[in-house]
């Protein structure tokens, strides 16, 4: 059990994770702004899709260069996109629930972005940006 705790600390109390969180904040802002802009001509629920995708591209670029220090490639973009699917599902469900309970759409987008961060980091670190795979 102490080995698991040590691995947990090494992953989530690392400089790399802190950088990931900072980029996540930037991505949250970017995706939220894009979603909010798209919601001026789409419903709040539908606007989440293009907002998320717009933020995804910004996140891929920043995480490639800053967090994981790797060059951009189509292969990594695909793996990056696959790694974000669980986070997307979690966030989309949160937006739907927030919409049902009547929370403001801006609050719903921000709240949704906070959910799923550790899962996404693990998938990106060990799947999308796994240097052994290159």
N, C-alpha and C positions, 0 to 999 in steps of 0.2 A: 504493500500500500504506500509506503514512503517513496518508492521508486516512481509510482504514478504521480504523487504529489510533487516530486522534484521535476518530472517531465512537464507537468502542468505549469509550474512556476517558470520553468525555462522558456516555455512557449508564450504564456500570457503576461509575464512580467519581464519582457525583453524590449530592447530598443526597437526592434523590428515591429512588434505588436503596437507599441506606442505610435510609431510612424504610421502604421496601418490605421489606427484610430484617428489620427490627425487628418489623413487623407480621406477617411470615412466621413469626417465632419465636413470637409470640403465637398465630398461627393453628395452628402445629405443635402447640403445647401444647394448644390447644382441641380440634383434630381428634383428637389422640392420646387425650386424656381421654375425649372422646365415643366414640371407637372402642373404647377399653378398657371403658367402661361397657356399651356395646352387646354386647361380647364375653362379658359375663356371661350372656347368654341367646341369643347367636348364635355361630357359629363365628368364629374370628379373621378368616378371609377374608371372610365375609359381613358382619361387623361393620364392616369398613373402609368399605363403601358409605354407611351412614347417618352414620358418623363423619365421613367426607369431606364429605358434604353439609351437615352441621351446621357444620363448620368453614368451609365455603364461604360461608355466610350471614354469619358473623362477619367473614370476610376481606373480603367485598364492602362491608360497612358501613364498616369501618376504612379500607380502601383508598380508598373514595369520598371520605370526609371528610378523611382525613389525608394520604395519599400523593398523590392526584391532585386534591384539593380541588374535588370536583364533587358536585352534589346527587344523591340517590338517584332512580332512575327504573327502571321496568320494562324499558325498552329497554336500558339499560346493564346491568341485572342479567342479561338474556339474553346480551348480548355478553360480559360478564364470565364467565358460565358456559361459553360456547363457548370462550373463551380458556383456560380451565382444563382442557379435555378432554385435550390432550396430556400435561399434568402428571399428570392422574388416571391415564391409561393407564400412564405410566412408574411411578408410585407403586404401582399395583395389581400390576404385574408384579414389582416389588421385594418386595412383601408375599408374593406367591406363592412367589418364589424363596427368601426368608428362611424361610418356613414349610416348604418342602421340605428345606432344609438344617438345619432344627431350631433356628433362632434364636428367642429369646424374643419373643412377640408385641409387647411394648412396645418392644423394640429395633427390631423390624421396622417398626413404625409410624413411629418417629422417623427411622430411616434412610431410609425411603421418602419422608418429607416433605422431606428435604434434596435429593433428586434433582429436577431439572427447574426449579429456581428461575429461572435466567436466561431460559429459553424462555418461562416464564409472564410474567415482567416485560415482555419485548419485546411479547408479544401484548396484554397489558393496556395498555401505554403507547401502542401504535400502532393498536390495534383497539378495545378496549373503552372506553378513556378518551381517544380522539383528539378533541381539542376542535374540530378542523376539521369533524368529523362532526356536531357539534351545531347 
